[in-house]
């Protein structure tokens, strides 16, 4: 695990990439906490710091990395917003209270307040991750209870946890790092679509083969929306993975674009998925009330984007800078400094944490698809936002970059389509229906 601050370059990471240096076990247990007690503004730094979650560094050769970061200090955008309203600046973190954006904030930012209140009943969002989180259901219950969301439990039929073979009893070995990722994914699905059912499918390990089998199992069990918050370097095997794991017409499959700045990852590069980039999300005085820019910490840390080396360009994607598949399609909040609240208790001090990374944006977009309703059986939902390109159904992100590149729009935001944010972020659900 590595510590990162906004002005310090991050190591490139992912499957077949150099891993980050390990931090101490004490940092895992005590860092990254929530809103604090009242104190004088001079006693707290406003500079946000964070660390990659342990699953961002694969344990074994051939495993993929999760795309998430946990805030360890400073004032998040949510805390600054609270301080501006109350006149009270937080001091030190204590994990007792959320320090990132919650359901009301996310629904407001993406024009989803009405849809979240009325849509989603009977729809199932699948979350695909590796290894087991033994506290997944209880942590989810804490998150939903705090924010006044209805209970989502095994007993009431809303929540189900299975292995990649569909077993509810023979689950993978538990892993603290992937448990942080699982909590983030479950909480984001809940925040955006509180009426949806949630299916957690846990792969035996973080290899593409096992995660792919978990995707197939999610579809077999009836999920029409499947979120994947992991990725790694592309390979010549990707087109075979496409046909084996991701070619599911009528199912909205979302994948994080990656957290290593400009450059393509798989499975975000799959022609069959919606690749989801990341933004920095802040309140503003605009009519919308929010503003977004490309998430970038350094040239090696920020949302992914770029040209696939292997995957064929889907028919609905017409940009000319990539001969093959271009990443991304759409985007949502991912910057840890403007991160989201998550409750987690396995392998860390039980409490509230703020997370970022495109691991947050993928389940958010999967939940937007769920609010929009079941895709038609022969459709590829990745194409849906393209039918609303340039309309008010999407918030066009026009500033920021995630690195340098020869073809400017692949790494720099502009009016219309660009690589880091795709066609933009949701403004309601109409760009996600079809």
Secondary structure, DSSP 8 states (H G I E B T S, - for coil): --EEETTS-----SBTS-------HHHHHH-S--B--EE-GGGS----EEEE-GGGS-SSTTB-EE--EEEEES--HHHHHHHHHHS-EE-S--SSB--SB-HHHHHHHTT-HHHHHHS-TT-EEEEEEESB-TTHHHHHHHHHHHTT-----TTTTSEEEEETTS-SSS---B-HHHHHHHHHHHHHHHHH-TTSEEEEEEESSSBHHHHHHHHHHHHHTT-SEEEE-EEB---TTHHHHIIIII--TT-EEEEE--SEEEB--BTTT-TTSEEEEEEEEEE-SSSSSEEEEE-EEETTEEEEEEE-SSS---TT---SS-SS-EE-SEEEE--GGG-EEEEE-SSS-SEEEEEESHHHHHHHHHHHHHHH----TT--GGGHHHHTTTSTTEE---S-BSS--SSGGGTB--SS-BTTTBT-EESSSGGG--
